[in-house]
């Protein structure tokens, strides 16, 4: 249906190109009504199928904000739905989320719709493409927000659940290309393994292996690691989140953990996940330490290799 604010109460009549006009936020505290289940949300009592993508883009500017950081914002549409969007949302995130809920049965928000729309670019550069995801609203604090208030048994339960999801992802070889699910064209791989600027894409597993070994060579060249340092050898792919931090896990009222923020996820070699968790654990991150202790395969050799290419991924990123 066309643009009609009479169908969507309290929506501002704005064009898609006018959405998200506020500057990029550096951090955010949720608006109080965003977590208030007694609040009357714009899509309460409406079928999602009756609301167009254009109207959802309009609501993105007016709905209560759950989270806003950089070029990514999440707003609450109804008692049960949230909308994530902005130019910082990875085009593959919705596909990643669908994959883990439909193929791995993980506890992640269900995706009901995803679409693209024009949004303001940075520094007044005109319009750029933003990606949007309509998904389940998961009620509850992040593990980061509530960790200090959890007792020992609650912390153990949270760690058990996160470890179970990691074990599921790491134990199922994938017959998929490496990288984000469904990625096409020149979409870079992003995450801690791929420098701050991203890298690739890598059409084959051998291409990814060669790139990682190039980082070994760079680190050897600059005498950051010994010349006989082990090289990477990749044989299969598993699903990998790449950012399993307390802020990316929500604890609902029943004590169930829901993993969110799948923008860096995709098909990567076994051990990529564990290496990132190991890095977090070394920074005194208690959840990461507890999760690692519960994994059926810690892939410690990959964690050591990841540490060995730190120079190649940072100061030598462009070499």
N, C-alpha and C positions, 0 to 999 in steps of 0.2 A: 504494500500500500504506500501511498505518497506521504509526504511530510504533513502531519496533522497533529498539532498539540492538543486538540480536543480528545484524541484517543489516549494520549499520554499526559495525565494531569500534572500541572506545575512545571512542565518542561519549558525552558526558554526557547523561543523561535530563533535559532541561529543556523547558519550554514555550516556544513562540515568543515570548511576551511577556517572557521572562527573558533573551533574547539581548542581547548588547552592553551588559552592565550596567556596564562600566567607564566612567569619565568620558571625555568627548571628549578625545582626545589632541591636543596642539598640534604635535607632530612625532613621528617615529618612526624607529628604526633597525630593519631587518628582523630578525626572530628568526633565529638561525643556521640552524636546521633548515629554514626556509622556502626557502632557496636551496641546500639540500643534496640533490642528486639521489639520494644513497644512503639517505636517510631513508625510513622506511615511512610513507607518508601514508594517511589514513583511507579514501580511496576507491580506493587502488591495487587492481587486480584486480577491481573492481566496475564493472558497467555503470551509467552515469548514469541510465538509464531505470528502474533498480531502486530508486532513491533518491527519496523524495518531497520536495516543497518544504519540508514541515515538518522533515524530517530535515536538509535542507541548512541551514535556519535554525538548527538546533541545532549543527551542525558549525561554523557561523560563529563560535560562542563558544569553540571548542576547537582549531580547526586553526591551524597555525603562521602567524603574521602576516607578510605581505610588506610591508605599508604601512599606516599608520594616521595620518590627519591630520584633525583636526576630527571631523566626523560621517560620515566615509568610511573604510572599512577594507577591505583586500584580504587574503584568506587563501589558503593553498595547500591544495587538496583532494587532489591526486594528482600523479603525475609530469607529467601533461599538462594539468591543469585548475586554474583559480583561481576564487575567488568574491569578487566585489566587492559591497559592500552598505552599508546605513546610510541614515539619513534625509537625508544630504547627497548621495546619488546621484540624479541627475536622472532622472525617470521616462522621459524620451526617450532616455537614453544608449544603451540596448540597441538601440533602433530606428535611431539614428544609426550605430551600429557595423554593424548588419546591412546598412544601405544602402551604406556605403562598401565592404564586402567583396563584396556581391552585385552591385552596380550599377557600381562604379568599380574593382573589383579592386585596392584598395589593401592595403598590408601593415598590417593591423590584426588584433587577436585575433578569432577567430571566436566568435560567441555561440551557445551550445548551449541555454540556457534563461534566461528571466528571469521574475521573479515579485515580488509585493509581500507584506510581512508586517509585523505590528506590532513596533515597536521603542520603547524608552524615549525620551520627548521631553526637551528641554533643561530644566534647572532643576526637575526633579521635576514636570513638567507632565503626567504620565501618558503614555499610549501615543500614538504617531503612526505614520504609514505610512512604512515604509522600502522601498527598491527594491533588488533583488538581481540580479546578472548572473553566470551561469556561463559562463566563457570559456576560451580557450586560455591556458595558462601559457607566457609567453615567457621563456626562460632567457637571462640576460645582464644586464649593468649598463645603467643609463640613460646616455644620452650625457653628461648632467651629471656622473655619477659617474666616467666614464672619459675625459672630454675631455682632461684634462691629460696623460694617458698615451698618447694617440693621436699618431702621427706625421703629417706633412703630408699624405701620400697617404690615410691613413685618415680624416682630417678632411674632406678634399675628397670622398671617397667618401660619407661621411655626409651632407654638405651636398648633393651631387648627388642622393641618394635622397630627401631631404626636399623639395628643390626639384621633383623629378619628381612627387611626390605632390601638391604645391601646384598645379603646372601642370595636372595632370589634373583636379583639382577646379575650378580657375578657368576651364578651357576648355570645360566642358560645361554649357550652360544647362539649367535644371531646370524641369519643368512641375509645380511643387509650390507650396503656400502658403509664405509666408515663415515663418521660425522653425524650431524643432526639428522633426524628421521625425515626422509623426503626432500632433503636439500638438493637444489639444482643450481646450475650455472656457477657463478663465482662466489658463492656464499662462503665466507671464511669460517674456519673452526675457531671457537672461542673458549676461553677458560684458562685455568692456571697452567695447563700444559702448553699453551699456544701463545705466550707472551701477551703483553698488555694490548697489543694492536691486532691480535688474531693472526692466523697463519693458514696457508692452504688456499683453496681446498685440496684434499688429497684423494684422488679418484680411486686408488687402490690401497690395500693394507701395506703393500711394499712401499708405496710412495710415503705413507705416514712413517713407516719404519726408517726409511732413508732420511727423512727430515729430522727425526729424533737422533739418529746417529750422526747427522751433521752437527747437531748441538754438542754431541760428545766430542767430535773433532775440534770444534771451536774452543771448548773448554780445555782440551789437551793443548791446543796451539798456544793458548794464553797461560799455560802452566797452572791452571786452576785445579786440575786433576791429573793423576799419573797417566803416562802414555799407554799403559796396559789396562786401562779401565774397561770394564765389560761393555759390550755393545748390545743394543736392543735387538730382540728377535720376536716379532709378533706373529702369532699363528691363528688367532681367532678374535672375535669381537663379542663384547657383552654390553648390556645397557648400563650407562654410567650417568650419574646426576652431575657430578663435578662441583657441587657447592652444598654439601650436607652440613650446614651450620645450624646452631640452635635457632637462629632467626628464620630459618626455612622449614621449620617443623612446628605445626600447631597442635596443641593438646586440647582435645574437646572435653566436655563435661563428664563423659564416660571414661576418660583416661585414655582414649584412643589417639595415636599420633597420626597426623596427616602431613605428608611431605609436599611442599609447595616450591614454586620458583624453579621451573624446569627449562629455563632459557639456555643454559649451558649444556644441557643433556644431549645424549646421542649414543651411537655405537662406537665404542672405543675398546682398546685391548684390556684384558683382565689386569687389575692392579692399578689402573689409572685412578680409580676411586680411592683405593686404600692409601695410595701415595699422598693424596690431598688430605685425607683424614690424619695420616701420620704427621704431616706438617702442622695441622691444627693441634694435634695432641702434644707436640713439642712446645707449643705456645701456652701450655697449661689450660687447654680447653677440655674440661672434664667430660663433657658428652662425647667428644671424639675419642678420648682415652677409653671410656667405657664401651663404646661401640667397637673399636678395634679389638678389645679383649674378647668380644663375643663373636667375632667373625670366624667362619669355618676355614677361610683361606686368607691370610693377611698379606700375601704377595710381598713379603719384606724385601726381596731382591729388586722388585720394581720400585719400591719406595727409595731404596738406596740409589738406584739409577737416576730417579727423578731428582734427588738431592745433588747428584753429581753433575747435572746439566744446569744447575742454578745460574751459573755465569752466562751460559748460552741463551737462557730464557730472559735474562735481565739486561746486564750491560752489553752482552753480545747478541741482543735480540735481532739486530738488523744486519748481522754478518752471515 
